[in-house]
Amino acid sequence: MSEGTMQRAAHRDQRDRRPVPGKRRGRVLVGAAVLPVLLLAAACSSESGSGSGDKAGATQAGKASASAGPGASTSPTVQPARYAKLPEACKVLSDKTLDDLVPKADDSGKEGTSSDLSRRASCSWDSLENHGVDGSQFRWLNVSLLRFTSEQTRGTGEEQAHEFFLKQVQDAKSTDGAKNTATQPVSATGDEATAVRYDLKKKEGTFKQQTVVARVANVVVTVDYNGAGLAGDKTPDADDLVKQAEKAAAEAVASVAKANGDTVKSAPSASSSPSDKASASKDAQDGKDTTEGSASPSPSNSASSSKD
């Protein structure tokens, strides 16, 4: 074979090895068709994963909301107290009532000290009717008012007032030196009322003491009333004195309601045996800011000091 023949054969072989144009186009088309399929599969996978994640997130949020509950973040509240203020203590009784209970006394009375007259107020009156050689009749009257506010830790104003009402009754029954102590319920005076009566022997004579404690809503009214026949005058009748004290208590309760634009609804007292809850009432008064001690001064001490 000549050299020319060999060159022509080599040239034909190289030409036969070139790719056929149609086949190349087929491969391109096949590759282009595969690419959208892969992209579609990837998109479906992404959407499926996204939806699953959304559902999982929603489920977790729902569980968190359910565990919180409707009242999980809300603290319990107490009912607001019914009465927001007190009347002027020296004006809770009419002039006629004062003339009956403490004749010859200054009707303006003596106002007690208080750091907050909207929560605590008191007023006292005393009189001495001089009958000359026949002696004298002494009378002393004190009205105290104590209003309780609802507190988250201590309860409603009404609950606190009820506990203090019981304490006041028990304190009256436990007065040092008291003789012939008797307790009786008082009707038609606030939500509950009790009268405690006893005798106190002093060098001036025998003092007949009446303490009427009444509660109307979140306010406790305490009326202390005593009388004595001095320098030979006769000892006053205790039945008459307690009736007058009950009258004063009912009038003071009505004044509290009126000061708050209310009409008091009185009911028969259900406090004939307050001693059953005396221990509980003592615990309820540990807060200095609410009660500030006893709502009224000692009646026997006040009577004696007024006489002196």
C-alpha positions as CSV (number, residue, x, y, z in Angstrom):
1,M,0.0,0.0,0.0
2,S,1.3,3.3,-1.0
3,E,1.8,6.2,1.4
4,G,-1.0,8.2,-0.2
5,T,-3.4,5.3,0.2
6,M,-2.5,5.0,3.9
7,Q,-3.2,8.7,4.5
8,R,-6.6,8.5,2.9
9,A,-7.5,5.4,5.0
10,A,-6.5,7.3,8.2
11,H,-8.6,10.3,7.3
12,R,-11.7,8.1,6.7
13,D,-11.2,6.5,10.1
14,Q,-11.1,9.9,11.9
15,R,-14.2,11.0,10.0
16,D,-16.1,7.9,10.9
17,R,-15.4,8.4,14.7
18,R,-17.1,11.9,14.8
19,P,-20.4,11.8,16.6
20,V,-23.5,11.7,14.6
21,P,-25.4,15.1,14.9
22,G,-28.8,13.4,15.4
23,K,-27.6,11.2,18.2
24,R,-26.0,14.2,20.0
25,R,-29.3,16.1,19.8
26,G,-31.1,13.0,21.3
27,R,-28.8,12.9,24.2
28,V,-29.4,16.7,24.9
29,L,-33.1,16.2,24.7
30,V,-33.0,13.3,27.1
31,G,-30.9,15.2,29.6
32,A,-33.3,18.2,29.4
33,A,-36.2,16.0,30.0
34,V,-34.6,14.4,33.1
35,L,-33.9,17.8,34.7
36,P,-37.5,19.0,35.1
37,V,-38.4,15.6,36.7
38,L,-35.6,16.0,39.2
39,L,-36.7,19.6,40.0
40,L,-40.3,18.6,40.4
41,A,-39.3,15.8,42.8
42,A,-37.2,18.2,44.8
43,A,-40.1,20.7,45.0
44,C,-42.6,18.0,46.2
45,S,-40.1,16.9,48.8
46,S,-39.7,20.5,50.0
47,E,-43.4,21.1,50.2
48,S,-44.0,17.9,52.0
49,G,-41.3,18.8,54.6
50,S,-42.6,22.3,55.0
51,G,-46.1,21.2,55.6
52,S,-45.0,18.6,58.1
53,G,-43.0,21.3,60.0
54,D,-45.9,23.7,60.0
55,K,-48.2,21.0,61.4
56,A,-45.6,20.1,64.1
57,G,-45.2,23.8,65.0
58,A,-49.0,24.2,65.2
59,T,-49.3,21.1,67.4
60,Q,-46.6,22.4,69.8
61,A,-48.3,25.8,70.0
62,G,-51.6,24.1,70.7
63,K,-50.1,22.0,73.4
64,A,-48.5,25.1,75.0
65,S,-51.8,27.0,74.9
66,A,-53.7,24.1,76.3
67,S,-51.2,23.7,79.2
68,A,-51.5,27.3,80.0
69,G,-55.3,27.0,80.4
70,P,-57.8,29.9,80.5
71,G,-56.9,31.1,84.0
72,A,-53.3,30.0,84.3
73,S,-51.9,33.5,84.1
74,T,-54.8,35.2,85.9
75,S,-54.6,35.7,89.7
76,P,-57.8,35.2,91.7
77,T,-59.5,38.5,92.7
78,V,-61.5,39.4,95.8
79,Q,-64.9,41.0,95.8
80,P,-64.6,44.8,96.4
81,A,-65.9,46.0,99.8
82,R,-69.4,47.4,99.8
83,Y,-68.8,50.6,101.7
84,A,-66.0,53.0,100.7
85,K,-66.3,55.7,103.5
86,L,-67.5,56.4,107.0
87,P,-69.7,59.2,108.3
88,E,-68.5,61.7,110.7
89,A,-68.5,59.8,114.0
90,C,-69.7,62.8,116.1
91,K,-72.7,63.1,113.8
92,V,-74.0,59.5,113.5
93,L,-76.5,60.1,116.4
94,S,-79.3,62.6,116.4
95,D,-79.6,65.4,119.0
96,K,-82.6,63.7,120.5
97,T,-80.8,60.4,121.0
98,L,-77.9,62.2,122.6
99,D,-80.2,64.0,124.9
100,D,-81.8,60.7,126.0
101,L,-78.5,58.9,126.5
102,V,-76.2,61.6,127.8
103,P,-78.3,64.5,129.1
104,K,-76.4,67.7,129.8
105,A,-73.6,66.6,127.5
106,D,-72.0,68.7,124.8
107,D,-73.8,67.5,121.7
108,S,-70.7,68.1,119.5
109,G,-68.9,65.3,121.3
110,K,-65.2,64.6,121.5
111,E,-63.7,63.1,118.4
112,G,-61.2,60.4,118.7
113,T,-57.8,60.5,117.0
114,S,-57.3,58.7,113.7
115,S,-54.7,58.6,111.0
116,D,-57.4,57.8,108.4
117,L,-61.0,59.0,109.1
118,S,-62.2,57.0,106.1
119,R,-61.2,53.8,107.8
120,R,-61.4,54.5,111.5
121,A,-63.4,57.1,113.5
122,S,-64.9,57.5,117.0
123,C,-66.6,60.0,119.2
124,S,-67.5,60.1,122.9
125,W,-69.8,62.0,125.1
126,D,-70.2,62.2,128.9
127,S,-72.6,63.9,131.3
128,L,-73.1,64.3,135.0
129,E,-76.5,65.4,136.3
130,N,-75.9,66.9,139.7
131,H,-78.9,66.3,142.0
132,G,-77.3,68.1,144.9
133,V,-77.5,66.2,148.2
134,D,-79.3,63.4,146.4
135,G,-76.2,62.6,144.4
136,S,-75.6,62.6,140.7
137,Q,-76.2,60.4,137.6
138,F,-73.2,59.8,135.4
139,R,-73.4,58.6,131.8
140,W,-70.7,57.9,129.3
141,L,-71.2,57.0,125.6
142,N,-68.7,56.1,122.9
143,V,-69.4,55.2,119.3
144,S,-66.5,53.8,117.2
145,L,-66.5,52.9,113.5
146,L,-64.1,50.6,111.7
147,R,-64.1,50.0,108.0
148,F,-62.3,47.1,106.3
149,T,-61.2,47.0,102.7
150,S,-60.9,43.9,100.5
151,E,-57.3,42.6,100.3
152,Q,-55.8,39.7,98.2
153,T,-54.1,38.2,101.2
154,R,-56.7,38.9,103.9
155,G,-60.0,38.3,102.0
156,T,-63.0,40.5,101.5
157,G,-63.9,43.5,103.6
158,E,-67.0,41.7,104.8
159,E,-65.1,38.6,105.9
160,Q,-62.6,40.7,107.9
161,A,-65.3,42.8,109.4
162,H,-67.1,39.6,110.6
163,E,-64.0,38.3,112.2
164,F,-63.4,41.7,114.0
165,F,-67.1,41.7,115.0
166,L,-66.6,38.4,116.8
167,K,-63.4,39.7,118.4
168,Q,-65.1,42.8,119.8
169,V,-67.9,40.7,121.3
170,Q,-65.4,38.4,122.9
171,D,-63.3,41.3,124.3
172,A,-66.4,42.8,125.9
173,K,-67.2,39.5,127.5
174,S,-63.7,39.2,128.8
175,T,-63.4,42.6,130.5
176,D,-61.4,42.4,133.7
177,G,-63.5,42.7,136.8
178,A,-66.8,42.3,135.0
179,K,-69.7,40.8,137.0
180,N,-73.0,39.4,136.0
181,T,-72.0,39.3,132.4
182,A,-74.8,38.5,129.9
183,T,-74.9,38.3,126.1
184,Q,-77.9,38.7,123.9
185,P,-78.5,39.0,120.1
186,V,-79.8,42.3,118.8
187,S,-82.3,42.3,115.9
188,A,-82.9,44.8,113.1
189,T,-79.4,46.3,113.4
190,G,-77.1,45.7,110.4
191,D,-76.1,42.2,109.2
192,E,-75.3,41.0,112.7
193,A,-75.4,42.5,116.2
194,T,-74.8,41.5,119.8
195,A,-75.1,43.2,123.1
196,V,-72.9,42.4,126.1
197,R,-73.9,43.7,129.5
198,Y,-72.1,43.5,132.9
199,D,-71.4,45.3,136.1
200,L,-68.2,47.0,137.2
201,K,-67.6,47.8,140.9
202,K,-65.6,50.9,141.5
203,K,-64.9,53.1,144.5
204,E,-67.4,55.7,143.0
205,G,-70.2,53.1,142.8
206,T,-71.5,50.3,140.5
207,F,-71.2,51.0,136.8
208,K,-73.7,49.4,134.5
209,Q,-71.9,48.7,131.2
210,Q,-73.5,48.0,127.8
211,T,-71.5,47.2,124.7
212,V,-73.4,46.7,121.5
213,V,-71.3,45.5,118.5
214,A,-72.9,45.6,115.1
215,R,-71.7,44.8,111.6
216,V,-73.1,46.2,108.4
217,A,-71.3,44.9,105.3
218,N,-67.6,45.8,105.8
219,V,-68.0,48.2,108.7
220,V,-68.1,47.4,112.4
221,V,-69.9,49.7,114.8
222,T,-69.2,49.5,118.5
223,V,-71.3,51.4,121.0
224,D,-70.1,51.5,124.6
225,Y,-72.6,53.0,127.1
226,N,-72.4,53.0,130.9
227,G,-74.1,54.7,133.7
228,A,-73.8,54.9,137.5
229,G,-75.5,56.6,140.4
230,L,-72.8,58.6,142.3
231,A,-72.7,60.2,145.7
232,G,-75.7,58.2,147.0
233,D,-77.9,58.4,143.9
234,K,-79.5,55.1,142.8
235,T,-77.9,52.7,140.3
236,P,-79.5,53.1,136.9
237,D,-81.6,50.2,135.5
238,A,-79.5,48.0,133.2
239,D,-82.5,47.0,131.1
240,D,-83.2,50.7,130.3
241,L,-79.5,51.3,129.5
242,V,-79.2,48.4,127.1
243,K,-82.3,49.4,125.2
244,Q,-80.8,52.9,124.7
245,A,-77.5,51.4,123.6
246,E,-79.2,49.2,121.1
247,K,-81.1,52.3,119.8
248,A,-77.8,54.2,119.4
249,A,-76.2,51.2,117.5
250,A,-79.1,51.0,115.1
251,E,-78.9,54.7,114.4
252,A,-75.2,54.6,113.8
253,V,-75.5,51.6,111.4
254,A,-78.1,53.6,109.4
255,S,-75.7,56.5,109.3
256,V,-73.0,54.4,107.8
257,A,-75.3,53.1,105.1
258,K,-76.6,56.6,104.4
259,A,-73.1,58.0,104.0
260,N,-72.5,55.5,101.2
261,G,-75.8,56.2,99.5
262,D,-77.3,53.0,100.7
263,T,-80.4,51.9,102.6
264,V,-79.3,49.4,105.3
265,K,-81.1,46.0,105.2
266,S,-81.2,44.8,108.7
267,A,-81.7,41.1,109.7
268,P,-82.1,39.3,113.0
269,S,-78.7,38.7,114.5
270,A,-77.2,35.3,114.3
271,S,-74.3,36.0,116.7
272,S,-75.7,34.7,120.0
273,S,-72.7,32.4,120.5
274,P,-69.7,34.3,119.1
275,S,-67.3,32.5,121.6
276,D,-67.2,29.5,119.2
277,K,-65.1,31.5,116.7
278,A,-63.2,33.7,119.2
279,S,-59.8,32.0,118.5
280,A,-60.2,32.4,114.8
281,S,-61.1,36.1,115.2
282,K,-57.9,36.7,117.1
283,D,-55.8,35.4,114.3
284,A,-57.6,37.6,111.8
285,Q,-56.5,40.8,113.5
286,D,-52.7,40.4,113.4
287,G,-52.4,43.1,110.7
288,K,-51.6,46.5,112.3
289,D,-52.6,48.5,109.3
290,T,-56.1,47.2,109.2
291,T,-57.4,47.2,112.7
292,E,-54.8,49.3,114.7
293,G,-55.9,47.7,117.9
294,S,-59.3,47.8,119.6
295,A,-61.9,49.8,117.8
296,S,-63.0,51.6,121.0
297,P,-61.3,52.5,124.3
298,S,-62.0,50.5,127.5
299,P,-65.4,51.7,128.7
300,S,-64.6,51.2,132.4
301,N,-61.4,53.2,132.1
302,S,-63.1,56.0,130.2
303,A,-65.9,56.2,132.6
304,S,-63.6,56.4,135.5
305,S,-61.3,59.1,133.9
306,S,-64.3,61.2,133.0
307,K,-65.6,61.1,136.5
308,D,-62.1,62.0,137.9
